Amino acid sequence: MTKVAIKNENITSFGGIYHIMDVFSKLGFEKLTESVLGRRRCRGKAFCHGRILGSLFFSYLCCEDCLEEINALTGQFRQRPGALLPGADTVGRGLKELAE
């Protein structure tokens, strides 16, 4: 006989990316990028380089090929508790800072 588990959690099509976010968090991706790239120049910035690169990477994993499409995904990413990722404009500014 097959047992069925009933879950009270929201099930989304982005469930796999949540697992990858957890792995990045456990591996210390943000601390690693900050140690390699340094802190962002201006003080008081809400997002570090790790979150900016993470947002870009996660959007590519979700088959988004345009920077502006990150905004469509941030709503889905925010359904995961504790997920705080920047939008496309912040990612663009962060990448521009890295290019300088």
N, CA, C and O atoms as CSV, one atom per row, in Angstrom:
chain,resi,resn,atom,element,x,y,z
A,1,MET,N,N,0.839,-1.170,0.000
A,1,MET,CA,C,0.000,0.000,0.000
A,1,MET,C,C,0.891,1.243,0.000
A,1,MET,O,O,1.899,1.279,0.706
A,2,THR,N,N,0.542,2.226,-0.757
A,2,THR,CA,C,1.293,3.463,-0.874
A,2,THR,C,C,0.820,4.458,0.173
A,2,THR,O,O,-0.378,4.653,0.373
A,3,LYS,N,N,1.783,5.079,0.833
A,3,LYS,CA,C,1.449,6.103,1.811
A,3,LYS,C,C,1.564,7.462,1.152
A,3,LYS,O,O,2.474,7.699,0.358
A,4,VAL,N,N,0.651,8.344,1.476
A,4,VAL,CA,C,0.640,9.692,0.921
A,4,VAL,C,C,0.908,10.671,2.057
A,4,VAL,O,O,0.252,10.629,3.097
A,5,ALA,N,N,1.868,11.541,1.847
A,5,ALA,CA,C,2.183,12.574,2.836
A,5,ALA,C,C,1.471,13.861,2.450
A,5,ALA,O,O,1.569,14.318,1.311
A,6,ILE,N,N,0.762,14.434,3.393
A,6,ILE,CA,C,0.062,15.687,3.154
A,6,ILE,C,C,0.933,16.813,3.685
A,6,ILE,O,O,1.334,16.805,4.849
A,7,LYS,N,N,1.219,17.772,2.833
A,7,LYS,CA,C,2.061,18.910,3.185
A,7,LYS,C,C,1.193,20.146,3.332
A,7,LYS,O,O,0.253,20.350,2.564
A,8,ASN,N,N,1.510,20.964,4.314
A,8,ASN,CA,C,0.799,22.219,4.512
A,8,ASN,C,C,1.548,23.396,3.907
A,8,ASN,O,O,1.142,24.545,4.086
A,9,GLU,N,N,2.626,23.129,3.199
A,9,GLU,CA,C,3.441,24.180,2.603
A,9,GLU,C,C,2.916,24.526,1.216
A,9,GLU,O,O,2.258,23.718,0.562
A,10,ASN,N,N,3.219,25.738,0.787
A,10,ASN,CA,C,2.880,26.122,-0.582
A,10,ASN,C,C,3.831,25.430,-1.538
A,10,ASN,O,O,5.046,25.467,-1.344
A,11,ILE,N,N,3.302,24.815,-2.545
A,11,ILE,CA,C,4.116,24.151,-3.546
A,11,ILE,C,C,4.121,25.021,-4.793
A,11,ILE,O,O,3.068,25.366,-5.328
A,12,THR,N,N,5.316,25.370,-5.246
A,12,THR,CA,C,5.439,26.208,-6.432
A,12,THR,C,C,6.325,25.512,-7.450
A,12,THR,O,O,7.013,24.540,-7.139
A,13,SER,N,N,6.296,26.016,-8.647
A,13,SER,CA,C,7.161,25.465,-9.690
A,13,SER,C,C,8.614,25.855,-9.479
A,13,SER,O,O,9.495,25.344,-10.171
A,14,PHE,N,N,8.881,26.751,-8.534
A,14,PHE,CA,C,10.238,27.200,-8.244
A,14,PHE,C,C,10.820,26.512,-7.017
A,14,PHE,O,O,11.794,27.005,-6.447
A,15,GLY,N,N,10.257,25.401,-6.601
A,15,GLY,CA,C,10.726,24.698,-5.405
A,15,GLY,C,C,12.167,24.250,-5.498
A,15,GLY,O,O,12.873,24.252,-4.489
A,16,GLY,N,N,12.628,23.865,-6.680
A,16,GLY,CA,C,14.009,23.422,-6.845
A,16,GLY,C,C,15.009,24.531,-6.634
A,16,GLY,O,O,16.103,24.294,-6.122
A,17,ILE,N,N,14.649,25.738,-7.021
A,17,ILE,CA,C,15.574,26.861,-6.858
A,17,ILE,C,C,15.716,27.216,-5.386
A,17,ILE,O,O,16.756,27.728,-4.970
A,18,TYR,N,N,14.682,26.951,-4.595
A,18,TYR,CA,C,14.772,27.203,-3.158
A,18,TYR,C,C,15.835,26.310,-2.528
A,18,TYR,O,O,16.553,26.740,-1.626
A,19,HIS,N,N,15.936,25.086,-2.994
A,19,HIS,CA,C,16.971,24.179,-2.491
A,19,HIS,C,C,18.361,24.715,-2.844
A,19,HIS,O,O,19.277,24.665,-2.022
A,20,ILE,N,N,18.512,25.221,-4.053
A,20,ILE,CA,C,19.805,25.772,-4.463
A,20,ILE,C,C,20.136,27.016,-3.643
A,20,ILE,O,O,21.297,27.234,-3.297
A,21,MET,N,N,19.133,27.831,-3.329
A,21,MET,CA,C,19.361,28.995,-2.467
A,21,MET,C,C,19.850,28.555,-1.084
A,21,MET,O,O,20.740,29.178,-0.505
A,22,ASP,N,N,19.262,27.480,-0.565
A,22,ASP,CA,C,19.692,26.960,0.734
A,22,ASP,C,C,21.141,26.477,0.680
A,22,ASP,O,O,21.913,26.722,1.607
A,23,VAL,N,N,21.506,25.797,-0.393
A,23,VAL,CA,C,22.878,25.313,-0.544
A,23,VAL,C,C,23.846,26.487,-0.611
A,23,VAL,O,O,24.893,26.455,0.035
A,24,PHE,N,N,23.518,27.520,-1.379
A,24,PHE,CA,C,24.381,28.704,-1.462
A,24,PHE,C,C,24.541,29.349,-0.094
A,24,PHE,O,O,25.630,29.790,0.274
A,25,SER,N,N,23.451,29.398,0.651
A,25,SER,CA,C,23.494,29.999,1.981
A,25,SER,C,C,24.382,29.179,2.920
A,25,SER,O,O,25.190,29.745,3.657
A,26,LYS,N,N,24.241,27.862,2.900
A,26,LYS,CA,C,25.033,27.003,3.773
A,26,LYS,C,C,26.509,27.018,3.404
A,26,LYS,O,O,27.368,26.865,4.272
A,27,LEU,N,N,26.807,27.200,2.127
A,27,LEU,CA,C,28.206,27.243,1.695
A,27,LEU,C,C,28.871,28.592,1.981
A,27,LEU,O,O,30.090,28.715,1.857
A,28,GLY,N,N,28.089,29.600,2.360
A,28,GLY,CA,C,28.655,30.910,2.663
A,28,GLY,C,C,29.033,31.698,1.425
A,28,GLY,O,O,30.072,32.358,1.403
A,29,PHE,N,N,28.197,31.639,0.386
A,29,PHE,CA,C,28.485,32.315,-0.878
A,29,PHE,C,C,28.661,33.820,-0.690
A,29,PHE,O,O,29.547,34.422,-1.296
A,30,GLU,N,N,27.817,34.432,0.152
A,30,GLU,CA,C,27.913,35.888,0.345
A,30,GLU,C,C,29.221,36.281,1.014
A,30,GLU,O,O,29.844,37.267,0.622
A,31,LYS,N,N,29.643,35.522,2.015
A,31,LYS,CA,C,30.919,35.815,2.685
A,31,LYS,C,C,32.094,35.616,1.736
A,31,LYS,O,O,33.064,36.373,1.766
A,32,LEU,N,N,31.999,34.598,0.900
A,32,LEU,CA,C,33.070,34.327,-0.064
A,32,LEU,C,C,33.198,35.467,-1.068
A,32,LEU,O,O,34.304,35.940,-1.330
A,33,THR,N,N,32.083,35.907,-1.628
A,33,THR,CA,C,32.155,36.993,-2.606
A,33,THR,C,C,32.630,38.291,-1.967
A,33,THR,O,O,33.346,39.070,-2.597
A,34,GLU,N,N,32.233,38.528,-0.714
A,34,GLU,CA,C,32.687,39.742,-0.048
A,34,GLU,C,C,34.184,39.689,0.240
A,34,GLU,O,O,34.865,40.712,0.178
A,35,SER,N,N,34.695,38.505,0.554
A,35,SER,CA,C,36.130,38.400,0.814
A,35,SER,C,C,36.945,38.549,-0.462
A,35,SER,O,O,38.071,39.045,-0.419
A,36,VAL,N,N,36.395,38.128,-1.595
A,36,VAL,CA,C,37.113,38.225,-2.869
A,36,VAL,C,C,36.923,39.600,-3.503
A,36,VAL,O,O,37.891,40.220,-3.944
A,37,LEU,N,N,35.679,40.078,-3.551
A,37,LEU,CA,C,35.377,41.332,-4.249
A,37,LEU,C,C,35.426,42.555,-3.349
A,37,LEU,O,O,35.492,43.681,-3.842
A,38,GLY,N,N,35.396,42.354,-2.043
A,38,GLY,CA,C,35.359,43.478,-1.112
A,38,GLY,C,C,33.931,43.970,-0.934
A,38,GLY,O,O,32.999,43.480,-1.572
A,39,ARG,N,N,33.786,44.938,-0.061
A,39,ARG,CA,C,32.466,45.509,0.182
A,39,ARG,C,C,32.107,46.486,-0.931
A,39,ARG,O,O,32.978,46.989,-1.639
A,40,ARG,N,N,30.829,46.740,-1.070
A,40,ARG,CA,C,30.412,47.735,-2.056
A,40,ARG,C,C,30.906,49.106,-1.606
A,40,ARG,O,O,31.020,49.370,-0.409
A,41,ARG,N,N,31.191,49.956,-2.552
A,41,ARG,CA,C,31.839,51.241,-2.264
A,41,ARG,C,C,31.046,52.143,-1.336
A,41,ARG,O,O,31.570,52.606,-0.323
A,42,CYS,N,N,29.811,52.393,-1.666
A,42,CYS,CA,C,28.996,53.316,-0.871
A,42,CYS,C,C,28.485,52.605,0.375
A,42,CYS,O,O,28.071,51.447,0.322
A,43,ARG,N,N,28.521,53.303,1.470
A,43,ARG,CA,C,28.017,52.709,2.709
A,43,ARG,C,C,26.497,52.749,2.703
A,43,ARG,O,O,25.881,53.578,2.033
A,44,GLY,N,N,25.921,51.857,3.449
A,44,GLY,CA,C,24.478,51.836,3.568
A,44,GLY,C,C,23.767,51.109,2.427
A,44,GLY,O,O,22.543,51.177,2.312
A,45,LYS,N,N,24.524,50.422,1.594
A,45,LYS,CA,C,23.897,49.660,0.508
A,45,LYS,C,C,23.171,48.462,1.113
A,45,LYS,O,O,23.696,47.793,2.004
A,46,ALA,N,N,21.979,48.202,0.631
A,46,ALA,CA,C,21.175,47.124,1.193
A,46,ALA,C,C,21.664,45.747,0.766
A,46,ALA,O,O,21.518,44.779,1.513
A,47,PHE,N,N,22.235,45.648,-0.412
A,47,PHE,CA,C,22.611,44.336,-0.939
A,47,PHE,C,C,24.107,44.269,-1.189
A,47,PHE,O,O,24.697,45.171,-1.784
A,48,CYS,N,N,24.708,43.181,-0.723
A,48,CYS,CA,C,26.131,42.956,-0.963
A,48,CYS,C,C,26.305,42.325,-2.349
A,48,CYS,O,O,25.330,41.979,-3.016
A,49,HIS,N,N,27.554,42.188,-2.758
A,49,HIS,CA,C,27.845,41.594,-4.065
A,49,HIS,C,C,27.329,40.157,-4.154
A,49,HIS,O,O,26.901,39.718,-5.221
A,50,GLY,N,N,27.368,39.433,-3.053
A,50,GLY,CA,C,26.898,38.050,-3.060
A,50,GLY,C,C,25.425,37.936,-3.391
A,50,GLY,O,O,25.026,37.047,-4.143
A,51,ARG,N,N,24.610,38.824,-2.839
A,51,ARG,CA,C,23.171,38.796,-3.145
A,51,ARG,C,C,22.908,39.233,-4.579
A,51,ARG,O,O,22.009,38.708,-5.236
A,52,ILE,N,N,23.679,40.181,-5.059
A,52,ILE,CA,C,23.510,40.641,-6.434
A,52,ILE,C,C,23.860,39.525,-7.413
A,52,ILE,O,O,23.098,39.243,-8.338
A,53,LEU,N,N,25.015,38.892,-7.208
A,53,LEU,CA,C,25.405,37.797,-8.094
A,53,LEU,C,C,24.490,36.588,-7.929
A,53,LEU,O,O,24.219,35.874,-8.895
A,54,GLY,N,N,24.017,36.358,-6.709
A,54,GLY,CA,C,23.073,35.269,-6.479
A,54,GLY,C,C,21.767,35.488,-7.222
A,54,GLY,O,O,21.236,34.558,-7.828
A,55,SER,N,N,21.247,36.700,-7.183
A,55,SER,CA,C,20.013,37.013,-7.901
A,55,SER,C,C,20.173,36.792,-9.398
A,55,SER,O,O,19.283,36.252,-10.056
A,56,LEU,N,N,21.305,37.210,-9.923
A,56,LEU,CA,C,21.577,37.013,-11.346
A,56,LEU,C,C,21.708,35.518,-11.672
A,56,LEU,O,O,21.162,35.051,-12.671
A,57,PHE,N,N,22.423,34.782,-10.840
A,57,PHE,CA,C,22.616,33.351,-11.061
A,57,PHE,C,C,21.302,32.585,-10.961
A,57,PHE,O,O,21.016,31.725,-11.794
A,58,PHE,N,N,20.505,32.894,-9.948
A,58,PHE,CA,C,19.228,32.194,-9.784
A,58,PHE,C,C,18.288,32.480,-10.942
A,58,PHE,O,O,17.533,31.601,-11.357
A,59,SER,N,N,18.321,33.694,-11.466
A,59,SER,CA,C,17.456,34.000,-12.614
A,59,SER,C,C,17.910,33.236,-13.856
A,59,SER,O,O,17.075,32.798,-14.648
A,60,TYR,N,N,19.222,33.071,-14.037
A,60,TYR,CA,C,19.708,32.270,-15.163
A,60,TYR,C,C,19.308,30.806,-15.012
A,60,TYR,O,O,18.986,30.142,-15.997
A,61,LEU,N,N,19.329,30.303,-13.775
A,61,LEU,CA,C,18.905,28.927,-13.549
A,61,LEU,C,C,17.416,28.727,-13.841
A,61,LEU,O,O,16.985,27.619,-14.160
A,62,CYS,N,N,16.642,29.796,-13.731
A,62,CYS,CA,C,15.206,29.733,-14.046
A,62,CYS,C,C,14.945,30.062,-15.507
A,62,CYS,O,O,13.816,30.380,-15.881
A,63,CYS,N,N,15.986,29.986,-16.339
A,63,CYS,CA,C,15.904,30.193,-17.799
A,63,CYS,C,C,15.542,31.608,-18.197
A,63,CYS,O,O,14.953,31.818,-19.258
A,64,GLU,N,N,15.878,32.573,-17.377
A,64,GLU,CA,C,15.683,33.973,-17.742
A,64,GLU,C,C,16.974,34.452,-18.386
A,64,GLU,O,O,18.057,34.250,-17.836
A,65,ASP,N,N,16.868,35.077,-19.533
A,65,ASP,CA,C,18.074,35.483,-20.246
A,65,ASP,C,C,18.234,36.994,-20.344
A,65,ASP,O,O,19.137,37.478,-21.026
A,66,CYS,N,N,17.374,37.735,-19.675
A,66,CYS,CA,C,17.413,39.187,-19.739
A,66,CYS,C,C,17.403,39.736,-18.309
A,66,CYS,O,O,16.681,39.228,-17.450
A,67,LEU,N,N,18.189,40.751,-18.064
A,67,LEU,CA,C,18.309,41.315,-16.723
A,67,LEU,C,C,16.970,41.806,-16.194
A,67,LEU,O,O,16.693,41.656,-15.004
A,68,GLU,N,N,16.140,42.382,-17.037
A,68,GLU,CA,C,14.852,42.911,-16.600
A,68,GLU,C,C,13.888,41.821,-16.145
A,68,GLU,O,O,12.946,42.107,-15.407
A,69,GLU,N,N,14.103,40.591,-16.568
A,69,GLU,CA,C,13.208,39.503,-16.185
A,69,GLU,C,C,13.412,39.067,-14.735
A,69,GLU,O,O,12.629,38.277,-14.206
A,70,ILE,N,N,14.457,39.577,-14.095
A,70,ILE,CA,C,14.665,39.285,-12.671
A,70,ILE,C,C,13.485,39.803,-11.865
A,70,ILE,O,O,13.082,39.177,-10.885
A,71,ASN,N,N,12.926,40.942,-12.269
A,71,ASN,CA,C,11.803,41.510,-11.526
A,71,ASN,C,C,10.608,40.577,-11.493
A,71,ASN,O,O,9.877,40.554,-10.502
A,72,ALA,N,N,10.390,39.816,-12.538
A,72,ALA,CA,C,9.283,38.862,-12.553
A,72,ALA,C,C,9.527,37.722,-11.575
A,72,ALA,O,O,8.579,37.166,-11.021
A,73,LEU,N,N,10.785,37.373,-11.361
A,73,LEU,CA,C,11.113,36.261,-10.477
A,73,LEU,C,C,11.197,36.658,-9.006
A,73,LEU,O,O,11.011,35.812,-8.132
A,74,THR,N,N,11.474,37.924,-8.720
A,74,THR,CA,C,11.651,38.310,-7.323
A,74,THR,C,C,10.374,38.083,-6.525
A,74,THR,O,O,10.445,37.798,-5.330
A,75,GLY,N,N,9.220,38.202,-7.150
A,75,GLY,CA,C,7.968,37.896,-6.458
A,75,GLY,C,C,7.895,36.439,-6.057
A,75,GLY,O,O,7.424,36.113,-4.967
A,76,GLN,N,N,8.359,35.560,-6.933
A,76,GLN,CA,C,8.399,34.139,-6.612
A,76,GLN,C,C,9.451,33.844,-5.544
A,76,GLN,O,O,9.216,33.039,-4.643
A,77,PHE,N,N,10.608,34.494,-5.645
A,77,PHE,CA,C,11.671,34.257,-4.686
A,77,PHE,C,C,11.269,34.714,-3.289
A,77,PHE,O,O,11.699,34.124,-2.298
A,78,ARG,N,N,10.452,35.752,-3.201
A,78,ARG,CA,C,10.046,36.278,-1.895
A,78,ARG,C,C,9.065,35.363,-1.169
A,78,ARG,O,O,8.814,35.554,0.020
A,79,GLN,N,N,8.512,34.381,-1.859
A,79,GLN,CA,C,7.635,33.425,-1.193
A,79,GLN,C,C,8.426,32.508,-0.265
A,79,GLN,O,O,7.867,31.915,0.658
A,80,ARG,N,N,9.711,32.400,-0.511
A,80,ARG,CA,C,10.577,31.592,0.362
A,80,ARG,C,C,10.930,32.427,1.581
A,80,ARG,O,O,11.428,33.543,1.437
A,81,PRO,N,N,10.682,31.908,2.777
A,81,PRO,CA,C,11.017,32.669,3.990
A,81,PRO,C,C,12.505,32.997,4.061
A,81,PRO,O,O,13.356,32.133,3.850
A,82,GLY,N,N,12.798,34.234,4.355
A,82,GLY,CA,C,14.180,34.659,4.502
A,82,GLY,C,C,14.881,35.033,3.202
A,82,GLY,O,O,16.050,35.417,3.225
A,83,ALA,N,N,14.194,34.929,2.074
A,83,ALA,CA,C,14.821,35.265,0.788
A,83,ALA,C,C,14.706,36.769,0.555
A,83,ALA,O,O,13.606,37.318,0.504
A,84,LEU,N,N,15.822,37.407,0.419
A,84,LEU,CA,C,15.853,38.832,0.135
A,84,LEU,C,C,16.833,39.038,-1.009
A,84,LEU,O,O,18.046,39.064,-0.805
A,85,LEU,N,N,16.296,39.183,-2.209
A,85,LEU,CA,C,17.133,39.334,-3.395
A,85,LEU,C,C,16.815,40.648,-4.083
A,85,LEU,O,O,15.664,41.082,-4.094
A,86,PRO,N,N,17.827,41.283,-4.656
A,86,PRO,CA,C,17.613,42.564,-5.316
A,86,PRO,C,C,16.904,42.418,-6.652
A,86,PRO,O,O,16.919,41.355,-7.271
A,87,GLY,N,N,16.286,43.506,-7.079
A,87,GLY,CA,C,15.633,43.552,-8.380
A,87,GLY,C,C,16.630,43.857,-9.488
A,87,GLY,O,O,17.832,43.983,-9.251
A,88,ALA,N,N,16.109,43.971,-10.691
A,88,ALA,CA,C,16.961,44.147,-11.872
A,88,ALA,C,C,17.757,45.448,-11.825
A,88,ALA,O,O,18.920,45.464,-12.230
A,89,ASP,N,N,17.163,46.537,-11.343
A,89,ASP,CA,C,17.885,47.804,-11.312
A,89,ASP,C,C,19.078,47.750,-10.359
A,89,ASP,O,O,20.144,48.278,-10.674
A,90,THR,N,N,18.910,47.121,-9.205
A,90,THR,CA,C,20.010,46.994,-8.253
A,90,THR,C,C,21.083,46.064,-8.785
A,90,THR,O,O,22.273,46.324,-8.603
A,91,VAL,N,N,20.682,44.986,-9.438
A,91,VAL,CA,C,21.654,44.066,-10.038
A,91,VAL,C,C,22.459,44.800,-11.102
A,91,VAL,O,O,23.677,44.640,-11.178
A,92,GLY,N,N,21.791,45.601,-11.922
A,92,GLY,CA,C,22.484,46.370,-12.962
A,92,GLY,C,C,23.495,47.329,-12.388
A,92,GLY,O,O,24.618,47.427,-12.884
A,93,ARG,N,N,23.094,48.058,-11.317
A,93,ARG,CA,C,24.030,48.996,-10.690
A,93,ARG,C,C,25.212,48.257,-10.063
A,93,ARG,O,O,26.354,48.706,-10.157
A,94,GLY,N,N,24.927,47.122,-9.422
A,94,GLY,CA,C,26.001,46.348,-8.799
A,94,GLY,C,C,26.985,45.819,-9.810
A,94,GLY,O,O,28.193,45.834,-9.570
A,95,LEU,N,N,26.486,45.351,-10.944
A,95,LEU,CA,C,27.387,44.858,-11.994
A,95,LEU,C,C,28.196,45.997,-12.601
A,95,LEU,O,O,29.358,45.817,-12.966
A,96,LYS,N,N,27.586,47.153,-12.706
A,96,LYS,CA,C,28.307,48.316,-13.230
A,96,LYS,C,C,29.434,48.716,-12.275
A,96,LYS,O,O,30.525,49.078,-12.716
A,97,GLU,N,N,29.170,48.650,-10.965
A,97,GLU,CA,C,30.210,48.948,-9.983
A,97,GLU,C,C,31.380,47.979,-10.102
A,97,GLU,O,O,32.540,48.375,-9.984
A,98,LEU,N,N,31.065,46.700,-10.339
A,98,LEU,CA,C,32.121,45.704,-10.476
A,98,LEU,C,C,32.934,45.906,-11.749
A,98,LEU,O,O,34.118,45.569,-11.791
A,99,ALA,N,N,32.305,46.453,-12.785
A,99,ALA,CA,C,32.996,46.643,-14.056
A,99,ALA,C,C,33.966,47.823,-13.999
A,99,ALA,O,O,34.899,47.894,-14.798
A,100,GLU,N,N,33.755,48.735,-13.075
A,100,GLU,CA,C,34.601,49.932,-13.010
A,100,GLU,C,C,35.938,49.663,-12.392
A,100,GLU,O,O,36.756,50.574,-12.270
